[in-house]
Amino acid sequence: MLQQQFTVQNPTGIHARPAGAILKKASIYACKVELEKADGTRVSAKSMVGLLKLGLKQGEQVTVITDGDGEAEALQAVGEVVEHVFE
């Protein structure tokens, strides 16, 4: 199991479009991919409802947690999407 903190950079936070991008990227990997807020709320990165439920805003830190085959690659790939600024 691997985990790393990332900071949401998108000015409007993680809404439908960024959540869809996170879900799409996480779904490429066979491993378990989860996001966890500082308050302990943890959801699957492969669940649109779960991602939206986090209500992540710009500047918030979120921990990406991966476990299984390809966990290192998944961690970095999903983290990059979390930190991406969507136009």
DAFENCOR-V945131 format. One record per backbone hydrogen bond with DSSP energy under -0.5 kcal/mol. NH is the residue of the N-H (numbers start at 1). CO is the residue of the C=O. If there is no record, write none. Layout:
# DAFENCOR-V945131
nh;co
NH;CO
NH;CO
This chain:
# DAFENCOR-V945131
nh;co
2;66
4;64
6;62
8;60
9;82
13;10
14;56
15;13
19;15
20;16
21;17
22;18
23;19
24;20
25;21
26;22
27;23
28;24
28;25
29;26
31;69
32;67
34;65
35;43
36;63
37;41
38;61
40;37
43;35
45;33
47;44
51;47
52;48
53;49
54;50
54;51
55;51
55;52
59;8
60;57
62;6
63;36
64;4
64;62
65;34
65;63
66;2
67;32
71;68
74;70
75;71
76;72
77;73
78;74
79;75
80;76
81;77
82;78
83;79
84;80
84;81
86;84
